[in-house]
């Protein structure tokens, strides 16, 4: 039972960190250009 008193707050804290990182990535524009990334992988560049 004492393990739960440690693990539940730890899980909530890690979940909040993940949520904050996700919100930060949305606000910084990480998901704004999904088509560009999909097309860049198809560009064939010849090595010089």
C-alpha positions as CSV (number, residue, x, y, z in Angstrom):
1,X,0.0,0.0,0.0
2,X,2.9,2.4,0.7
3,X,4.1,1.8,-2.8
4,X,0.9,3.3,-4.2
5,X,1.4,6.5,-2.2
6,X,4.7,6.9,-4.1
7,X,3.7,5.6,-7.6
8,X,0.4,7.5,-8.0
9,X,1.8,11.0,-7.6
10,X,4.8,10.0,-9.7
11,X,2.5,8.8,-12.5
12,X,0.5,12.0,-12.3
13,X,3.7,14.1,-12.4
14,X,5.0,12.3,-15.5
15,X,1.7,12.6,-17.2
16,X,1.6,16.4,-16.6
17,X,5.2,16.6,-18.0
18,X,4.1,14.8,-21.1
19,X,1.0,17.0,-21.5
20,X,3.1,20.1,-21.1
21,X,5.6,18.9,-23.7
22,X,2.7,18.1,-26.1
23,X,1.1,21.6,-25.6
24,X,4.5,23.2,-26.1
25,X,5.1,21.4,-29.3
26,X,1.7,22.5,-30.6
27,X,2.3,26.1,-29.7
28,X,5.8,26.1,-31.2
29,X,4.5,25.0,-34.6
30,X,5.8,21.4,-34.8
31,X,2.6,20.2,-36.4
32,X,1.9,23.1,-38.7
33,X,3.4,21.7,-42.0
34,X,2.6,18.0,-42.2
35,X,2.5,17.9,-46.0
36,X,6.0,19.4,-46.3
37,X,7.6,16.7,-44.3
38,X,5.8,14.0,-46.3
39,X,7.0,15.5,-49.6
40,X,10.6,16.1,-48.5
41,X,11.2,12.4,-47.9
42,X,10.3,11.7,-51.6
43,X,12.8,14.2,-53.0
44,X,15.7,12.4,-54.7
45,X,18.9,14.3,-54.2
46,X,22.0,13.1,-56.0
47,X,25.1,12.9,-53.9
48,X,27.9,15.0,-55.3
